[in-house]
């Protein structure tokens, strides 16, 4: 019997939508998998993931963050010197590196290139992200040596695939590794919520019609654009419910017709998604946006900007929701003012955007990289 390939995955932090995918890959047993995280969590991401982490072969690297807070955002750069001894022990056949934004990822890429180890880059970024001229020029110089030199790529969607191609990675070496959820489980839970809609509305004091926002309350998420669009609709507009935490909380709480809910757990979110008229994702910078998956799996249409990576793959404009230009408050307001049909999640693009797809694509990428 041939030896299992040893795959070391290096990722910035554990996220609730990726852990189940890693667990399924580990359970399949085709590769010997180890996940290494740079930190257990970051500010403004109050996830409860200890239970999900228990089923994933992982470790948290020792290190410390450099954190820069502002009134509108929080920047974190993790520094993990302990990554170098881990790499030098060399107990892996393939590295899967979750980007190049923090110290450990940068060291891993340099190590892989210096030792001629194969590595896959797992990327969310897309070309639609706003960047200054200086940053764009720097990327054009540096990234072909980082991305173009990779053995292959794991792209979370179509926009991320184009990003990898733009910096020199051939399309045939890029596999889809979707940011997703358990679509079927969300669908079942949404069906239960619809059956008990009257009880849930009374329990949560929900209006008959409302718009929903779910995410971190930072400028990159388009929170200010959302509030401006909501106010422009006037007092007759559906109430706007906001689930999340972040620096813009005070601004949210002080806006008329907006109800601040704070952080909500998945079960509560499914109820909120299911009974909402639509989910609004007004981001100016959003590599993917798993809330789009969640709402669509619950049968709820989504109004999203074209800066949201998930929009291209999951939203058919006018069928599953609306796609509007990022930063265009008038277009966002217009999309929010028009009623949208419910989504048939069994026939929509979300139906194929599953963990099974991710598992198959991951193993195919590994096989190709190790040839």
Protein Blocks (a to p, Z undefined) as FASTA:
>chain_A
ZZddddddddfbdcfklmmmmmmmmmnomaccddddfbfbdehiaccfklmmmmpccddd
dddddddddfkbccdddddfklmmmmmnopafbdcdebjkbmklmmmmmmmmmnopacdd
ddfbdfklccdfklmmmmmmmmmmmmmmpmbdcdfbfklmmmmmmnopafklpccddddd
dfklmmmmmmmmmmmmmmmmmmnopafbdcddeddddfklommmmmmmmmmnojmbccdd
dedddjklmmmmmpghiacebjadfklmmmmmmmpmbdcdfbfbdfkopmlmmmmmnopa
cdddfklmklmmmmcghkloccddehilklmmmmmmpccddddfklmmklmmcfklmmmm
mmmmmmmmmZZ
